[in-house]
């Protein structure tokens, strides 16, 4: 990307005022069409309050600091990477400088099996990077530039205090033009078929299309979360709205020191089966089996229905994961009851640490 001119950088100073104006509009746009006049009036009032609050924090929000801390992350996976089929060989997203020496937080799937890491800073310079750590449980990753970045880290916020309808900014690499004004519309459990679960994922709307590693920022310029996905239903209930899912920054805090020190969280890893199961009509249908993974070796196939872990029935991903993880640590033998065609089969799957499934990384 072409480096931005100094005149463009000077224009960042009034960003909080621009944010305030856009937030006022955003509130009214987010009021459902079926809302009453009283609700609409309350929404506009809330928007005015939000705009006033952002204006009052103009001195707190250092726009130049904010945008200089957002970088582009480009990676290339190792040859024959097992993740290439789903994630691609070459990947690109955003990262946020959170520590001295060019320590950058990003979404973990960008760096899984990555053998080459490049960081592009806000001035357009390309710097080599290396992987610092990856946490499968949160889905977050850390990288660091080989040469230190002359950037002030973005402070970490308190994602636990986020409330629904709270205004936030989604910030991508590229300066003010890449800011999306959004609202928190849900804080709830999130599960995905790659054996992944977050207790308090953050959902926002309207969506940004450049979500990978995007920074979720409050009006004081503090980092609240890292972009992971675009989703069809960010808001549940009567008004389904598309949006984005963010990994809350509070999930990083307990493991940050260990990730920096050893590359992973302390303690034994969760058991991983290499079985992707989706919820359909109250059942768990196997939609993908990782080649040469534990499930594949045990004989699980696409189209199977997972009925139970041991003697405990499962119908949702959350039930499945909790019962599997409750059986011990990586290496534990997991008993499954599976419907295969018209036959119910009892299987025993020898779990592993998911990281062991990936190809070696020369930059780790």
Kinemage of the C-alpha trace (Angstrom):
@kinemage 1
@onewidth
@group {chain A} dominant
@subgroup {mainchain}
@vectorlist {calphas} color= white
{ca unk a 1} P 0.000 0.000 0.000
{ca unk a 2} L 1.250 3.523 -0.810
{ca unk a 3} L 2.479 5.376 2.308
{ca unk a 4} L 0.164 8.139 3.439
{ca unk a 5} L 1.333 11.733 3.128
{ca unk a 6} L 2.004 13.937 6.151
{ca unk a 7} L -1.012 16.071 5.240
{ca unk a 8} L -3.209 12.989 5.449
{ca unk a 9} L -1.787 12.117 8.854
{ca unk a 10} L -2.552 15.630 10.142
{ca unk a 11} L -6.189 15.102 9.184
{ca unk a 12} L -6.464 12.300 11.748
{ca unk a 13} L -6.624 14.717 14.677
{ca unk a 14} L -10.388 15.501 14.430
{ca unk a 15} L -11.297 11.812 14.152
{ca unk a 16} L -13.200 11.742 17.495
{ca unk a 17} L -15.544 14.456 16.235
{ca unk a 18} L -16.156 12.479 13.041
{ca unk a 19} L -16.768 9.367 15.128
{ca unk a 20} L -19.275 11.241 17.287
{ca unk a 21} L -21.296 12.349 14.285
{ca unk a 22} L -21.317 8.891 12.729
{ca unk a 23} L -22.330 7.252 15.988
{ca unk a 24} L -25.406 9.465 16.152
{ca unk a 25} L -26.431 8.222 12.719
{ca unk a 26} L -25.532 4.633 13.593
{ca unk a 27} L -27.882 4.559 16.566
{ca unk a 28} L -30.883 5.549 14.496
{ca unk a 29} L -29.985 3.024 11.798
{ca unk a 30} L -29.820 0.236 14.344
{ca unk a 31} L -33.341 0.868 15.694
{ca unk a 32} L -35.559 -1.904 14.258
{ca unk a 33} L -38.191 -0.728 11.812
{ca unk a 34} L -40.897 -2.087 14.101
{ca unk a 35} L -39.773 0.017 17.059
{ca unk a 36} L -42.253 2.469 18.512
{ca unk a 37} L -41.916 6.245 18.319
{ca unk a 38} L -40.979 6.237 21.986
{ca unk a 39} L -38.231 3.681 21.293
{ca unk a 40} L -36.986 5.749 18.379
{ca unk a 41} L -36.830 8.890 20.483
{ca unk a 42} L -34.946 6.982 23.153
{ca unk a 43} L -32.559 5.632 20.532
{ca unk a 44} L -31.797 9.076 19.151
{ca unk a 45} L -31.246 10.322 22.686
{ca unk a 46} L -28.881 7.406 23.280
{ca unk a 47} L -27.070 8.311 20.082
{ca unk a 48} L -26.703 11.897 21.234
{ca unk a 49} L -25.353 10.689 24.560
{ca unk a 50} L -22.889 8.403 22.780
{ca unk a 51} L -21.786 11.197 20.457
{ca unk a 52} L -21.338 13.569 23.393
{ca unk a 53} L -19.286 10.969 25.231
{ca unk a 54} L -17.024 10.473 22.225
{ca unk a 55} L -16.591 14.236 21.817
{ca unk a 56} L -15.647 14.531 25.464
{ca unk a 57} L -12.973 11.863 24.988
{ca unk a 58} L -11.358 13.699 22.051
{ca unk a 59} L -8.380 14.580 24.174
{ca unk a 60} L -8.028 10.955 25.305
{ca unk a 61} L -8.202 9.318 21.887
{ca unk a 62} L -4.873 9.851 20.132
{ca unk a 63} L -5.792 9.111 16.533
{ca unk a 64} L -2.226 8.985 15.244
{ca unk a 65} L -1.324 6.485 17.963
{ca unk a 66} L -4.352 4.388 17.120
{ca unk a 67} L -3.675 4.077 13.405
{ca unk a 68} L 0.083 3.631 13.722
{ca unk a 69} L -0.564 0.611 15.964
{ca unk a 70} L -2.624 -1.163 13.266
{ca unk a 71} L -0.501 -3.176 10.836
{ca unk a 72} L -1.042 -5.598 7.985
{ca unk a 73} L -0.006 -9.226 8.543
{ca unk a 74} L 0.913 -11.399 5.552
{ca unk a 75} L 1.891 -15.038 5.941
{ca unk a 76} L 2.775 -18.023 3.817
{ca unk a 77} L 2.190 -21.541 5.107
{ca unk a 78} L 4.793 -24.288 5.030
{ca unk a 79} L 4.752 -26.603 2.006
{ca unk a 80} L 2.029 -29.251 2.312
{ca unk a 81} L 0.435 -27.427 5.222
{ca unk a 82} L -2.524 -29.349 6.561
{ca unk a 83} L -4.411 -26.097 7.096
{ca unk a 84} L -3.948 -24.952 3.488
{ca unk a 85} L -7.124 -26.662 2.279
{ca unk a 86} L -9.314 -24.510 4.542
{ca unk a 87} L -7.172 -21.418 5.117
{ca unk a 88} L -5.115 -21.188 1.927
{ca unk a 89} L -1.364 -21.191 1.405
{ca unk a 90} L -1.064 -17.393 1.526
{ca unk a 91} L -3.016 -15.379 4.104
{ca unk a 92} L -3.497 -11.717 4.904
{ca unk a 93} L -5.150 -9.807 7.694
{ca unk a 94} L -4.635 -7.197 10.366
{ca unk a 95} L -2.586 -7.026 13.522
{ca unk a 96} L -2.368 -4.703 16.522
{ca unk a 97} L 0.846 -3.622 18.216
{ca unk a 98} L 0.281 -4.351 21.912
{ca unk a 99} L 3.815 -4.469 23.295
{ca unk a 100} L 7.309 -3.074 22.970
{ca unk a 101} L 9.717 -4.460 20.424
{ca unk a 102} L 7.070 -4.861 17.745
{ca unk a 103} L 4.864 -7.361 19.605
{ca unk a 104} L 1.702 -7.785 17.518
{ca unk a 105} L -1.580 -9.487 18.347
{ca unk a 106} L -3.576 -11.037 15.511
{ca unk a 107} L -6.081 -13.786 14.869
{ca unk a 108} L -4.419 -17.165 15.123
{ca unk a 109} L -5.553 -18.754 11.853
{ca unk a 110} L -3.322 -16.323 9.958
{ca unk a 111} L -0.213 -17.846 11.522
{ca unk a 112} L -1.137 -21.540 11.815
{ca unk a 113} L 1.667 -23.462 10.064
{ca unk a 114} L 3.104 -20.164 8.795
{ca unk a 115} L 6.693 -20.383 7.608
{ca unk a 116} L 7.009 -16.790 6.428
{ca unk a 117} L 5.641 -13.696 8.170
{ca unk a 118} L 5.666 -10.141 6.843
{ca unk a 119} L 4.466 -7.041 8.644
{ca unk a 120} L 3.504 -3.864 6.777
{ca unk a 121} L 3.417 -0.800 9.019
{ca unk a 122} L 1.308 2.341 8.649
{ca unk a 123} L 4.031 3.984 6.546
{ca unk a 124} L 3.953 1.152 4.034
{ca unk a 125} L 7.246 -0.426 5.082
{ca unk a 126} L 7.487 -4.218 4.864
{ca unk a 127} L 9.332 -5.830 7.764
{ca unk a 128} L 10.100 -9.508 8.361
{ca unk a 129} L 8.409 -11.051 11.371
{ca unk a 130} L 8.460 -14.219 13.407
{ca unk a 131} L 5.813 -16.163 15.279
{ca unk a 132} L 5.889 -15.663 19.033
{ca unk a 133} L 2.953 -17.781 20.154
{ca unk a 134} L -0.378 -19.331 19.277
{ca unk a 135} L -3.250 -20.226 21.592
{ca unk a 136} L -5.683 -22.748 20.207
{ca unk a 137} L -8.217 -22.216 23.005
{ca unk a 138} L -8.763 -18.514 22.290
{ca unk a 139} L -7.786 -18.567 18.627
{ca unk a 140} L -5.295 -15.715 19.121
{ca unk a 141} L -1.728 -15.433 17.866
{ca unk a 142} L 1.315 -13.280 18.553
{ca unk a 143} L 4.026 -12.230 16.123
{ca unk a 144} L 6.961 -9.854 16.437
{ca unk a 145} L 8.885 -7.847 13.883
{ca unk a 146} L 12.548 -8.759 13.555
{ca unk a 147} L 13.437 -5.060 13.613
{ca unk a 148} L 11.709 -3.068 16.385
{ca unk a 149} L 8.760 -0.892 15.362
{ca unk a 150} L 8.812 2.736 16.414
{ca unk a 151} L 5.173 2.528 17.496
{ca unk a 152} L 3.443 3.131 20.799
{ca unk a 153} L 1.462 -0.017 21.699
{ca unk a 154} L -2.301 0.190 21.867
{ca unk a 155} L -3.463 -0.211 25.488
{ca unk a 156} L -5.653 -3.177 26.375
{ca unk a 157} L -9.200 -2.368 27.443
{ca unk a 158} L -11.695 -4.202 29.619
{ca unk a 159} L -13.918 -6.271 27.330
{ca unk a 160} L -15.783 -7.680 30.303
{ca unk a 161} L -17.467 -4.325 30.841
{ca unk a 162} L -18.869 -4.140 27.309
{ca unk a 163} L -22.629 -3.862 27.253
{ca unk a 164} L -25.093 -4.381 24.421
{ca unk a 165} L -25.734 -1.289 22.270
{ca unk a 166} L -22.364 0.153 23.268
{ca unk a 167} L -20.687 2.040 20.389
{ca unk a 168} L -17.302 0.750 19.206
{ca unk a 169} L -14.902 1.174 16.310
{ca unk a 170} L -13.627 -1.620 14.078
{ca unk a 171} L -10.220 -0.501 12.837
{ca unk a 172} L -8.369 -2.118 9.934
{ca unk a 173} L -5.023 -1.359 8.365
{ca unk a 174} L -5.265 1.701 6.133
{ca unk a 175} L -6.081 4.688 8.353
{ca unk a 176} L -9.365 6.533 8.965
{ca unk a 177} L -10.905 5.305 5.710
{ca unk a 178} L -10.820 1.766 7.135
{ca unk a 179} L -12.792 2.528 10.300
{ca unk a 180} L -16.234 0.974 10.709
{ca unk a 181} L -18.527 2.454 13.347
{ca unk a 182} L -20.490 -0.339 14.963
{ca unk a 183} L -22.478 -1.414 17.976
{ca unk a 184} L -22.093 -4.348 20.323
{ca unk a 185} L -25.297 -6.314 19.812
{ca unk a 186} L -24.548 -9.505 21.747
{ca unk a 187} L -22.190 -11.110 24.264
{ca unk a 188} L -22.722 -14.835 24.241
{ca unk a 189} L -21.364 -18.350 23.866
{ca unk a 190} L -19.865 -19.085 20.451
{ca unk a 191} L -19.010 -22.494 19.060
{ca unk a 192} L -17.560 -23.547 15.718
{ca unk a 193} L -17.067 -26.915 14.101
{ca unk a 194} L -13.264 -26.851 14.361
{ca unk a 195} L -13.570 -27.863 18.060
{ca unk a 196} L -13.629 -24.264 19.228
{ca unk a 197} L -15.680 -22.492 21.872
{ca unk a 198} L -15.681 -19.043 23.491
{ca unk a 199} L -17.801 -18.313 26.537
{ca unk a 200} L -18.164 -14.564 25.975
{ca unk a 201} L -17.635 -13.793 22.296
{ca unk a 202} L -18.381 -10.232 21.188
{ca unk a 203} L -20.788 -9.670 18.289
{ca unk a 204} L -21.071 -6.342 16.480
{ca unk a 205} L -23.064 -4.861 13.619
{ca unk a 206} L -22.917 -3.514 10.911
{ca unk a 207} L -20.266 -5.901 9.567
{ca unk a 208} L -16.866 -5.118 8.160
{ca unk a 209} L -15.620 -7.266 5.293
{ca unk a 210} L -11.976 -6.994 6.382
{ca unk a 211} L -12.472 -8.769 9.687
{ca unk a 212} L -9.385 -10.974 10.060
{ca unk a 213} L -7.358 -9.593 12.955
{ca unk a 214} L -9.284 -6.301 12.958
{ca unk a 215} L -9.075 -4.224 16.124
{ca unk a 216} L -12.231 -3.646 18.169
{ca unk a 217} L -11.606 -0.320 19.891
{ca unk a 218} L -13.533 1.746 22.404
{ca unk a 219} L -13.915 5.513 22.252
{ca unk a 220} L -10.819 5.934 24.454
{ca unk a 221} L -8.633 4.072 21.975
{ca unk a 222} L -8.347 0.865 24.012
{ca unk a 223} L -8.311 -2.576 22.430
{ca unk a 224} L -11.375 -4.678 23.291
{ca unk a 225} L -11.125 -7.591 20.884
{ca unk a 226} L -9.640 -9.122 17.735
{ca unk a 227} L -11.729 -9.846 14.651
{ca unk a 228} L -12.317 -13.500 13.845
{ca unk a 229} L -15.360 -13.999 11.600
{ca unk a 230} L -18.249 -12.499 9.705
{ca unk a 231} L -21.558 -14.009 10.836
{ca unk a 232} L -25.123 -14.021 9.539
{ca unk a 233} L -26.739 -13.556 12.935
{ca unk a 234} L -24.775 -11.176 15.139
{ca unk a 235} L -28.008 -10.232 16.904
{ca unk a 236} L -30.322 -13.003 17.985
{ca unk a 237} L -34.062 -12.831 18.540
{ca unk a 238} L -36.628 -11.151 16.312
{ca unk a 239} L -34.137 -8.933 14.484
{ca unk a 240} L -31.364 -11.010 12.932
{ca unk a 241} L -28.548 -8.801 11.691
{ca unk a 242} L -25.265 -9.749 10.018
{ca unk a 243} L -22.091 -8.684 11.761
{ca unk a 244} L -18.722 -9.776 13.072
{ca unk a 245} L -17.490 -11.953 15.897
{ca unk a 246} L -14.547 -10.773 17.989
{ca unk a 247} L -12.387 -12.665 20.454
{ca unk a 248} L -12.521 -10.597 23.680
{ca unk a 249} L -9.235 -9.149 24.870
{ca unk a 250} L -9.919 -10.403 28.383
{ca unk a 251} L -9.407 -13.957 27.059
{ca unk a 252} L -5.803 -13.046 26.207
{ca unk a 253} L -4.772 -11.470 29.494
{ca unk a 254} L -4.388 -14.646 31.613
{ca unk a 255} L -2.185 -16.354 28.986
{ca unk a 256} L -0.265 -13.429 27.478
{ca unk a 257} L 2.883 -13.816 29.577
{ca unk a 258} L 3.109 -17.554 28.852
{ca unk a 259} L 2.548 -17.056 25.136
{ca unk a 260} L 5.407 -14.570 25.024
{ca unk a 261} L 7.674 -16.795 27.108
{ca unk a 262} L 7.014 -20.257 25.698
{ca unk a 263} L 4.793 -19.826 22.638
{ca unk a 264} L 1.753 -21.459 24.219
{ca unk a 265} L -0.415 -21.372 27.337
{ca unk a 266} L 0.779 -23.187 30.421
{ca unk a 267} L -0.647 -26.549 31.378
{ca unk a 268} L -1.825 -29.574 29.461
{ca unk a 269} L -3.652 -29.104 26.164
{ca unk a 270} L -7.260 -30.069 25.548
{ca unk a 271} L -7.967 -33.320 23.726
{ca unk a 272} L -8.465 -32.786 19.990
{ca unk a 273} L -10.226 -35.276 17.711
{ca unk a 274} L -9.943 -33.701 14.262
{ca unk a 275} L -13.688 -34.045 13.716
{ca unk a 276} L -15.840 -31.151 12.474
{ca unk a 277} L -19.491 -31.608 13.445
{ca unk a 278} L -22.333 -29.216 12.601
{ca unk a 279} L -25.674 -28.896 14.346
{ca unk a 280} L -28.541 -29.842 12.054
{ca unk a 281} L -32.095 -30.649 13.167
{ca unk a 282} L -31.024 -31.409 16.706
{ca unk a 283} L -28.187 -33.725 15.674
{ca unk a 284} L -24.427 -33.448 15.246
{ca unk a 285} L -23.502 -34.356 11.672
{ca unk a 286} L -19.836 -34.914 10.822
{ca unk a 287} L -19.031 -32.563 7.924
{ca unk a 288} L -15.240 -32.894 7.821
{ca unk a 289} L -12.611 -35.263 9.184
{ca unk a 290} L -8.993 -34.107 9.306
{ca unk a 291} L -6.918 -36.506 7.194
{ca unk a 292} L -4.630 -38.685 9.337
{ca unk a 293} L -6.092 -37.101 12.455
{ca unk a 294} L -7.395 -39.032 15.482
{ca unk a 295} L -10.977 -39.258 14.200
{ca unk a 296} L -9.838 -40.399 10.773
{ca unk a 297} L -7.672 -43.142 12.275
{ca unk a 298} L -10.576 -44.293 14.457
{ca unk a 299} L -12.834 -44.693 11.416
{ca unk a 300} L -15.131 -41.673 11.711
{ca unk a 301} L -16.454 -40.550 8.323
{ca unk a 302} L -18.242 -37.567 6.816
{ca unk a 303} L -21.990 -38.086 7.185
{ca unk a 304} L -21.771 -39.860 10.530
{ca unk a 305} L -23.936 -38.602 13.387
{ca unk a 306} L -22.312 -38.244 16.807
{ca unk a 307} L -24.811 -39.476 19.363
{ca unk a 308} L -22.890 -39.552 22.617
{ca unk a 309} L -19.580 -39.181 24.421
{ca unk a 310} L -19.471 -42.318 26.502
{ca unk a 311} L -22.987 -42.745 27.856
{ca unk a 312} L -23.784 -39.014 27.715
{ca unk a 313} L -25.873 -37.929 24.755
{ca unk a 314} L -24.885 -34.829 22.780
{ca unk a 315} L -26.948 -32.699 20.413
{ca unk a 316} L -24.997 -29.438 20.267
{ca unk a 317} L -21.387 -28.485 19.678
{ca unk a 318} L -21.172 -27.021 23.182
{ca unk a 319} L -22.340 -30.295 24.753
{ca unk a 320} L -19.925 -32.256 22.583
{ca unk a 321} L -16.892 -30.121 23.437
{ca unk a 322} L -17.589 -29.928 27.153
{ca unk a 323} L -17.947 -33.690 27.410
{ca unk a 324} L -14.829 -34.385 25.318
{ca unk a 325} L -12.695 -31.830 27.179
{ca unk a 326} L -14.059 -33.109 30.465
{ca unk a 327} L -12.519 -36.523 29.735
{ca unk a 328} L -8.995 -35.314 30.473
{ca unk a 329} L -6.113 -33.753 28.592
{ca unk a 330} L -4.646 -34.357 25.141
{ca unk a 331} L -3.820 -38.041 24.784
{ca unk a 332} L -6.966 -39.205 26.579
{ca unk a 333} L -9.023 -41.916 24.910
{ca unk a 334} L -12.457 -40.518 24.055
{ca unk a 335} L -15.336 -43.019 23.754
{ca unk a 336} L -17.904 -42.004 21.133
{ca unk a 337} L -21.227 -43.473 20.075
{ca unk a 338} L -21.687 -42.811 16.366
{ca unk a 339} L -24.475 -43.537 13.892
{ca unk a 340} L -22.794 -44.720 10.691
{ca unk a 341} L -25.363 -45.399 8.025
{ca unk a 342} L -27.946 -47.611 9.797
{ca unk a 343} L -25.466 -48.949 12.370
{ca unk a 344} L -24.710 -47.540 15.785
{ca unk a 345} L -21.016 -47.981 16.503
{ca unk a 346} L -19.004 -47.595 19.691
{ca unk a 347} L -15.628 -45.999 18.910
{ca unk a 348} L -12.596 -45.049 20.928
{ca unk a 349} L -10.641 -42.072 19.628
{ca unk a 350} L -7.126 -41.459 20.934
{ca unk a 351} L -7.002 -37.662 21.168
{ca unk a 352} L -3.938 -35.476 20.611
{ca unk a 353} L -2.827 -31.892 21.165
{ca unk a 354} L -4.063 -30.052 18.081
{ca unk a 355} L -0.705 -28.297 17.660
{ca unk a 356} L 0.925 -31.713 17.106
{ca unk a 357} L -1.164 -32.133 13.964
{ca unk a 358} L 0.349 -29.107 12.247
{ca unk a 359} L 3.497 -29.216 10.128
{ca unk a 360} L 6.697 -27.915 11.771
{ca unk a 361} L 7.310 -24.196 11.575
{ca unk a 362} L 10.782 -22.812 11.014
{ca unk a 363} L 9.832 -19.356 12.382
{ca unk a 364} L 8.346 -20.543 15.684
